[in-house]
Amino acid sequence: MIAIIDYGAGNLRSVARAVAKLGYEAEVTNRPQRVLDAQVVILPGVGAAGDTMESLQKLKLVEPIKQVIAEDRPFLGICLGLQVLLTSSEESGGYPCLDLIPGTVRLLPPGLKVPQMGWNQVRQTTRHSVFDGIADEANFYFVHSYYADPLDRSLVAGETDYGIAFCSMIAKGNLVATQFHPEKSGDVGLRFLDNFLKFSLA
């Protein structure tokens, strides 16, 4: 079973539609046990890190997410679903996150239009099966004001330039997390999602 975590984020329906378009069945759920029972877990996200963490805590989803990742089960974090994996975020004056990946979520540099909204290239810094059939520096869709800055740079599988070169994808075992939105990235995004689900369900 593919579980798409529902904690009130605005874009989970578009994720569910993209997964369905690829021919997979997924369950949108906020039930901790369903997350624990899932073979694949997807954590989409838009909004603020603080609100997201409060929702995950209120719904008792923090420990299930941590258990799924600790067991190295397939997990896909999207946008805020990447950011909350880190130790803390600078957003809202500083906010603790899940602390599954040591590092800080930082505001994009001053002088740039924030949020970054639109298409940008992803440079593949690590060859990964999610990129099968996807050209290096292919365009994906972004909507964000903050970016993940992990301490362990070996986890960075994709980088994007926007004032600085920032981490746009993390990969660790069966965990993949993206700053971009594959579900909003047209054919290349669908290919990315299909690659992830194929290796996850193999």
N, C-alpha and C positions, 0 to 999 in steps of 0.2 A: 504494500500500500504506500502511495505517495501522500504525505501529509503537508499541506500548505498552512502554516500557522497564521491564525486570525487573531490579532491582538488589537484590531481597530485600524490598521494601516489602510490607506486609500487605494493602493494599487494591487491588492491581492487578487481581485477579480480578473484583472488583465493577465496576471501570472497564470491563474487557473484556466483562462481561455486559451492562452498559448500552449499550455501543457495538453489540453484537450485537443487542440488543433493538430498536435503531433501524434494523436492517437492513444494517449495514455489516460488512465483514470486517476484522478486525484481527489482527495477529500480536504475541503477547507474546514479547519477545526480549531477550537480554542481549548480542547480537552486534553489535559496532561497525559492521560493514559493512551489516547490515540496517537499522540506524538511519540510516546515510548514504544508503541506497537508498530510504528511505521518502518518500512524498509528504507525509505528515502524521506528526508525532511527538507522543506524549503521555507526559509524565513525572509519574506519580502519586507520592504520598508520604505516609507516616506515620512517626513515630519521631523520631530525633534528627538534627540537621544534620551533626554530626561523623561519625556512623555512615554516613549517606547519602553524604557526600563520600568517605569511605574506600572504600565499596563501588563508587562510580562510578569512582574512580581505579584500584582493583584490576581492574575489568572493562574498563578502557581505554575508558570511555564519555564521559569529560570532553571530549576534543577533538571527537568526533562531535557532541555536543550543541552545543558552541560553533560548529561549522561550520554546522549546520542553522540556528541562530539568526542567524549572520552573513550567511547567504544569504537571510534573510527567508522561509524556508519555514514553513508553518503549524506552530505549536508550541503545545501546551497544557500548562501546568504546574498541578498540583493540590496544594494544601496545602504540604507540604514541597517539592513541585516548583516552587512559587513562591519559597519562601524561599531555596533554594540558588542562585537566579539572582542574588541580591544579592552585595555585596562580602564581607560577613562576618556572622556570627551571634553574639549574646551568649551563646548556649547553650554549656554545658560550659566556661565561663570565657573564651569567645571562640574562634571558629573561622572560618578563611577559607573562603569559598564560591566560586562560579564567577566572580564579579565581572563579570557581563554587564550588570547594572543597578546603578549606583552607589547605595549605601545600606547600611543595617544592619538586621538582624533583631533585634527587641527583645522583652524579656519584657513581657507584659501588666502593667498597673499593679498595685501592691500593694493589698490589700483586696478583691480580686475572687476569685471561685471560679475556680481554674485547675486543669485546662484549662477553657476555655469549651467546653461540650459541649451541643449542641442547636441549635435553630432561631434564626436572627436575620435581621434585614432587611439587604438590600443596597441602598444608595442609589446610583443611577446618576449618577455625576458627569460622564460622557461618554456620548453616544449611540453605541452600537456595535451592529453587526449580531448579535452573540451575544445581545443583549437583545430581538431582534425578537419581539413577541408576549408579552413578559414585563413585567408591571407594575413601575413604579418602587417600590422598597422591598418587593419580593417577598421571601419567606422562603427562605433556603437553610440547609443543615446545616453546622455547624462543629464541629471537634474540634481545638483547638490551645491552646498556652500562649504562643506567640510570634507576632509579626506583622511584616510587611515595612514598612520605613520608607524608601522611595526618596528620594533627594535631588531628583530631578526630579519635582515634583508633577504635571506635565502628563501623566505616564504613568498616574496613578491614575484608573481608570475606574469604580471602585466603592468605596464606603466603608461601614463598619459601626460602630455604637456599642456599645462594651463598656468602660465606664469612661472611655474616650477614643474619639474618632472615628479608626479605623485603616483603613489601606488593605486592602480585601478583594478587589480585582482590579486588575491591571495590564494595559494594552494598549499595544503598540508594533508597528506594522506588522502582520505576520501572527502575532505573538506575543501570546498571551492567557495569563494566569496568575491563578489564583484561590486565596484562602485557604480558601474554602468547598469542600465536596465536591459537585459537581453530580451525581455518580453515586449519592449518598445523599439527594438532595433531591427525590425524587418526580417528579411530572409536570413541575414547573417546571425541575428539573435536567435531565431528559431533553430538554426543549425547548432549554435552553441548549446541551447537547452537540450536538443536532441542528443548531442554528444554526451552531455552530462548524464542524462537519464539512461542512455544505452550502457555506459560503463558502470553506472550505479546499479542497474537491474540485471546485469550480465550474470 
